[in-house]
Every structure is written in C-alpha cells, then in structure tokens.
Amino acid sequence: MAVLVVNAGSSTLKLRLVDDADTAEGADVDPWDGGDPTAALEALCRDVGSIDACGHRFVHGGADLTAPTVVDNAVRDRIAALAPRAPLHQARSLAALDAARRALPDVDHVACFDTAFPSTLTPAARTYALPEPWRRRWDLRRFGFHGISHRWAARRAGDLAAAGGDKRRVVTCHLGAGASLCAVLNGRSVDTTMGFTLLEGLVMATRSGSVDPGLVLWLLTDAHLDAAKILEGLEHHSGLAGLAGGIGDMRDVLAARAARDPAAALAFDVYVHRLAAGVAAMAAALGGLDVLAFTGGVGEHAPEVRAAAAARLGFLGVAVDPDANAATSADGDITGRDARTRTVVVSAREDLEVAGETRELLAAIKASEARP
C-alpha cells in the first residue's frame, strides 16, 4: 500500500509518498503560509506513482479521537471543532486535508493524531488540580502532543539501544521549534510535558513553556495587557527568542553563544536547565530510566544540547561519548563508556509512523469486511 503522508506544520507542508518498503519520496512547501496547497498536491500526484491511501497528521484529536480514523464529513467536523485548542496547527492541517480530498477523491483518507499516544497517561499525570466542576464542564486535562514523533522515537530507540540491558523505561525528547518529553513504559505513554495546550512544559523556539499562572494573571490585571497580547507574547516572542534577543533558532543561539553573547548563553542555560529537569521528572514517573532518546531538529543536530543535558543527568546513569555525540546527527547510539543508561539519537520519521498507522487501520477494516 503506497501511502501519501500529508504533514502540515506551523510553517511548512511536508508531502511524502511512502511505499511498502518504507521508501519515501516527496516535496516540501517551505515556507507555507497556510494557503490552499492544491497545486503542490496535484504536482506531486503527477510526479509519483499510484497512491493507495492518504494519511494526515493532526495535532489535536481531543478526548474522543484517540486512534487513527478514516475521514468522512462528520469526522472532519469533529476535528474542526477542536481548532480553538490548537488554532495555528489545526486550521492548516484542515486546509491540507480538504485539498488532498479534492485531489484524491477515490482513496481513503486517514487522520492520525498527536494526542493519541499520550491518551494513555495515568490519571495522576493527566489530571490538573482544578475545581471539579471546571474539569467536568470544559474537559480540562493534560492531553500531551507530539505523540506521533514520540511513538516512533520510543520504538526506534529500543532498536538502537542494542547493546543489551533493560529497555522498558524510555524517555523521548522531541526537541524542535516545539519541544516536549514523553515517559514511555513498555511502549505505552505514561507522562509527558505538554498539557491542555502546546504551551506547557519545556522552553521552545518562540513558546515560553511552563510559567506561573499567577504571572499570567498579573499581566492581565496589573500590567493591563489584554488576553490577545499575552497569548501573542507567550506563543511568538518567548522561549529562546524571548531570552536571546529575538533569536529563536537553536543553531543561531549556539553561534551567538560561541561568540560570547551573554543573552544567548543565558538562553542556552535556561533551555538545558528545563530540559534536564524535565527528563528527571519523566524518569521519576517511570521509576527509573533505561534509554534516553533525542529526536527533532535540535535533538538530532545540536550535540551541545545533548552533552549539556547529559552532564546534568549523571545521577540517572546518563553519559554520552564525546566523539560519538559530536559525529551523530542520524540514528545512532551515543552512550558513554560505563553509562548505566543508553543514550540514542533517533531521526524523526513522522511520515513512516503515519504511513504505518494508516496501513494498519485500513488492513484491519478490510479484514473485518472479509469475515463471513
């Protein structure tokens, strides 16, 4: 089954045709302003072979869409209703879905959700300590995100940590423009750092990560900023950009830090401090740590971040080999000598994960229909 994977991000649209051998070809619309991508889809359809199905990545599936789902108009409406919870991402994914359904009307379209893998969080991990009427009325809980990436990274990490030992307890670090951690026990997500929205947790490129809710209320009531300005600041002018004078790309932060820019140095230190603390918290949720996996643009291509985080996690048995760490930017084991915990780098392959989930669902439906 050849699956066209449509991955609509906040600034790019990635199109990949994945064949049965998991060989992928495709194209990116980068940058993408969220406009109609029909032309890009039609061009790809002309350039590649037959397409048997189409898999779509969605950031939010809410409380009910916790597994890959064949899209019809009713399912599309359910996805659209969740747009206010992830306004930047969900609208773009819906635009890509609509264009793909027009370009490929005769194939099944399957929606895969970033919130599906974290849907197995323990009750203690997913529940906010808020008034029960609030939680019941508005379904206030920690959903978690980046689940497609975390699921792939956790499974691949077990393959890469092939030197033996226990691999039941894995912490995956998805570090890109958005960033989150996931605690994975025997292949099942039990805790994560993102919550009701994509703002909670780690320091990100332009997102703040966790801040004191009282601080946000103070900005609203005492500093007299309106909600729109606060949201704009937290989403687009915080994180690395807020700390390093507008620089949100870790590559630029590292270059400025190497040039002894104090703001960039502080941005790096805050980023790593939060990262290491988050990994320790995930390890606590697991009762220990067997494998630490780095993935995403920063996780794969910033050995300085990996080394600095590992240096703070020695008490968990984490250490990286300096040479292997410096040389690795794709799938590989960078574990240091005598380390108790394996540390690996995993190439992010959301395309393969979405293609696999799409195939599994459609094969199960076909098998069910074939039963007498």
C-alpha positions in Angstrom: 0.0 0.0 0.0 1.5 3.3 -1.1 0.5 6.0 1.4 0.7 9.7 0.7 1.5 11.3 4.1 0.4 14.9 4.5 2.1 16.6 7.4 1.0 20.2 7.8 3.2 22.2 10.3 3.0 25.7 11.5 5.3 27.0 8.7 5.9 24.0 6.3 3.8 21.4 4.5 5.6 18.1 4.0 4.3 15.6 1.4 5.8 12.1 1.4 4.7 9.1 -0.6 5.8 6.0 1.4 5.8 2.6 -0.3 5.7 -0.9 1.2 9.4 -0.8 1.8 9.1 2.4 3.7 11.0 4.3 1.0 9.7 7.9 0.9 9.7 10.5 -1.9 8.0 13.8 -2.0 8.3 17.5 -1.6 8.0 20.3 0.9 6.2 23.6 0.7 8.6 25.7 2.8 7.7 28.3 3.9 4.0 27.7 3.8 1.5 30.4 4.7 -1.4 28.1 5.3 -2.9 28.8 1.9 -4.5 26.4 -0.5 -1.9 23.6 -1.2 -3.9 22.1 -4.1 -1.3 23.0 -6.7 1.5 21.3 -4.7 -0.6 18.2 -4.2 -1.6 17.9 -7.8 2.0 18.4 -8.9 3.2 15.6 -6.6 0.4 13.3 -7.8 1.6 13.8 -11.4 5.2 13.1 -10.4 4.8 9.9 -8.4 3.3 6.5 -9.0 -0.1 5.3 -7.8 -1.4 6.4 -4.4 -3.5 3.9 -2.5 -4.3 5.9 0.6 -3.6 9.2 2.3 -2.6 9.7 5.9 -2.8 13.1 7.6 -1.1 14.3 10.8 -3.3 16.3 13.1 -2.1 18.0 16.3 -5.3 17.6 18.3 -7.9 14.8 18.5 -9.4 15.7 21.8 -10.7 13.2 24.2 -12.5 11.0 21.7 -10.3 10.8 18.6 -7.6 8.6 20.2 -6.8 6.3 17.3 -6.3 6.6 13.5 -9.7 7.3 11.9 -11.0 7.3 8.4 -12.1 10.7 7.5 -15.6 11.5 6.3 -17.5 14.8 6.6 -18.6 14.0 10.2 -15.1 13.2 11.3 -13.8 16.4 9.6 -16.4 18.4 11.5 -15.2 16.8 14.8 -11.6 17.7 14.0 -12.6 21.3 13.0 -14.4 21.8 16.3 -11.0 21.3 18.1 -9.4 24.1 16.2 -9.6 26.7 19.1 -7.4 24.4 21.2 -4.6 24.4 18.6 -5.5 27.3 16.3 -2.2 27.7 14.4 -1.8 24.0 13.6 -5.4 22.6 13.3 -6.5 25.1 10.7 -3.5 24.4 8.4 -4.0 20.6 8.7 -7.7 21.0 7.8 -6.7 23.1 4.7 -4.3 20.4 3.6 -6.9 17.7 4.3 -9.5 19.5 2.2 -7.1 19.9 -0.7 -6.0 16.3 -0.6 -9.6 15.1 -0.6 -10.2 17.2 -3.7 -7.0 16.0 -5.4 -7.5 12.3 -4.4 -11.3 11.7 -4.1 -11.1 8.0 -4.7 -8.8 6.9 -1.9 -9.3 6.6 1.9 -8.0 9.5 3.9 -6.9 8.6 7.5 -6.4 11.1 10.3 -3.6 10.4 12.8 -3.4 12.4 16.0 -0.5 13.7 18.0 -2.7 13.5 21.1 -3.4 9.7 20.6 -0.2 8.3 22.0 -0.4 10.4 25.2 -4.0 9.5 25.7 -2.8 6.6 27.9 -1.3 9.0 30.5 -2.0 7.8 34.0 -4.8 9.6 35.8 -2.3 11.2 38.1 -0.3 12.5 35.1 -3.3 13.8 33.1 -5.3 15.5 35.9 -5.0 19.1 36.8 -5.7 20.1 40.4 -8.5 22.4 39.4 -12.1 22.6 40.7 -14.0 19.5 39.7 -16.9 21.5 38.1 -14.3 23.2 35.8 -12.7 20.0 34.8 -16.0 18.3 34.1 -17.6 21.2 32.2 -14.7 22.1 30.0 -12.8 18.8 29.9 -9.7 20.4 31.4 -6.9 17.9 31.4 -3.4 17.3 30.1 -3.6 16.0 26.6 0.0 15.9 25.5 1.3 16.4 22.0 4.0 15.3 19.5 2.6 11.8 20.1 3.4 10.5 16.6 7.0 11.5 16.9 7.3 10.2 20.5 5.8 6.8 19.5 8.2 6.4 16.6 11.2 7.6 18.7 10.4 5.2 21.6 10.1 2.2 19.3 13.2 3.1 17.3 15.2 3.8 20.5 14.7 0.3 21.6 16.1 -1.0 18.3 19.1 1.4 18.5 20.0 0.6 22.2 21.0 -2.9 21.0 23.9 -3.3 23.5 21.7 -5.2 25.9 20.1 -4.4 29.2 16.6 -3.3 30.0 14.8 -1.1 27.6 11.4 -0.9 29.2 11.7 2.6 30.5 12.3 5.2 27.8 12.3 9.0 27.9 11.9 10.5 24.4 13.0 14.1 23.8 11.3 15.7 20.9 13.3 18.9 20.5 12.4 21.2 17.6 10.7 24.5 17.3 8.1 22.9 19.6 9.5 20.7 22.3 8.2 18.1 24.7 9.2 15.0 26.6 7.4 11.7 26.9 7.8 8.9 29.5 7.2 5.5 27.8 6.8 2.3 29.8 6.7 -0.9 27.8 5.7 1.0 24.7 2.9 2.9 26.5 2.9 6.7 27.2 2.5 7.4 31.0 3.6 11.0 31.3 4.6 14.0 29.1 5.5 17.6 29.5 2.9 19.3 27.3 -0.6 19.7 28.7 -4.0 21.2 27.7 -2.2 23.3 25.1 1.2 23.2 23.4 2.5 26.0 25.7 3.1 23.8 28.8 6.5 22.3 29.5 9.9 22.9 28.0 11.4 26.1 26.7 10.8 26.2 22.9 11.9 28.3 20.0 9.3 31.1 20.5 7.0 29.5 23.1 7.5 30.1 26.8 6.9 26.6 28.2 5.6 26.5 31.7 5.2 29.8 33.6 3.5 30.6 36.9 -0.3 31.0 36.1 -0.2 33.8 38.7 2.3 35.7 36.5 -0.1 35.5 33.5 -3.0 36.8 35.7 -0.7 39.6 37.0 0.0 40.6 33.4 -3.8 40.7 32.8 -4.9 42.5 35.9 -1.9 44.6 37.0 0.1 45.2 33.8 -3.2 45.7 31.9 -2.2 43.6 28.9 -5.2 42.1 27.1 -5.5 38.3 26.6 -4.6 38.6 22.9 -1.3 40.4 23.6 -0.4 37.9 26.3 -1.1 35.0 24.0 0.9 36.6 21.3 3.8 37.1 23.7 3.7 33.5 25.1 3.4 31.9 21.6 5.6 34.0 19.4 8.0 36.1 21.4 9.0 33.9 24.3 11.2 30.8 24.6 14.7 31.1 23.1 13.5 34.2 21.1 12.5 36.0 24.3 15.8 35.2 26.0 18.2 35.7 23.1 17.0 39.0 21.6 14.6 37.5 19.1 16.8 34.6 18.1 14.5 31.5 18.2 16.6 29.0 16.1 18.9 26.9 18.3 21.6 27.0 15.6 21.7 30.8 15.8 21.7 30.7 19.6 24.6 28.3 19.6 26.5 30.5 17.2 25.9 33.6 19.3 26.8 31.7 22.5 30.1 30.7 20.9 30.7 34.4 20.1 30.2 35.0 23.9 26.8 36.7 23.6 25.5 36.8 27.2 21.9 36.7 26.2 22.4 33.6 24.0 24.4 32.0 26.9 21.5 32.6 29.2 19.0 31.2 26.7 21.1 28.0 26.3 21.4 27.6 30.1 17.7 28.1 30.7 16.8 25.7 27.9 19.1 23.0 29.2 18.1 23.5 32.8 14.4 23.0 31.9 15.3 20.0 29.7 17.3 18.2 32.3 14.7 18.8 35.0 12.0 17.5 32.7 13.9 14.3 31.9 14.4 13.7 35.6 10.7 14.2 36.2 9.8 11.7 33.4 12.3 9.2 34.9 10.5 9.6 38.2 7.2 8.8 36.5 8.9 5.6 35.1 10.6 4.6 38.3 14.0 4.8 36.6 15.5 5.2 33.1 16.8 2.7 30.7 17.0 4.6 27.4 17.2 8.4 26.7 16.3 9.3 23.1 16.8 12.6 21.4 14.9 13.5 18.2 13.7 16.5 16.3 15.7 19.2 14.7 17.5 20.3 17.9 17.6 16.7 19.3 19.3 15.4 16.1 21.6 18.3 15.2 22.7 20.0 18.4 25.3 17.8 20.1 26.0 20.7 22.5 22.4 20.4 23.9 22.7 16.7 24.2 26.1 16.9 26.0 24.9 19.6 28.4 21.7 17.8 29.3 23.6 14.5 29.8 26.1 16.2 32.1 23.3 17.2 34.4 21.7 13.7 34.3 24.7 11.6 35.5 22.8 10.7 38.7 20.4 8.7 36.4 23.3 6.9 34.8 23.4 9.1 31.7 26.7 9.9 29.9 27.5 10.4 26.3 30.6 9.5 24.4 32.1 12.9 23.2 33.2 11.6 19.8 30.0 9.7 19.0 27.9 12.6 20.2 29.8 15.1 18.1 29.6 12.9 15.0 25.9 11.7 15.2 23.0 13.5 13.6 21.0 10.5 12.5 20.0 7.2 14.1 22.8 6.1 16.4 23.9 5.2 19.9 26.0 7.8 21.6 26.2 6.2 25.0 29.3 6.9 27.0 31.6 4.3 28.5 30.3 2.6 31.7 27.0 4.5 31.5 24.1 2.6 33.0 21.5 4.3 30.7 21.7 4.1 26.9 21.5 7.4 25.1 20.5 7.4 21.4 19.7 9.8 18.6 16.6 9.0 16.6 15.9 10.5 13.2 12.3 11.9 13.3 10.1 10.0 10.9 6.6 11.0 11.5 6.0 10.1 7.8 6.7 6.5 8.5 4.7 6.4 11.6 1.6 8.0 9.9 2.0 5.6 6.9 2.2 2.6 9.3 -0.9 3.7 11.3 -2.8 4.3 8.0 -1.9 0.8 6.7 -2.8 -0.9 10.0 -6.2 0.7 10.2 -7.2 0.1 6.5 -5.9 -3.5 6.7 -8.0 -4.1 9.8 -11.1 -2.7 8.1 -10.5 -4.8 5.1 -10.1 -8.0 7.2 -13.2 -7.2 9.1 -15.2 -6.7 5.9 -13.9 -10.0 4.6 -15.2 -12.0 7.6 -18.4 -14.0 6.9 
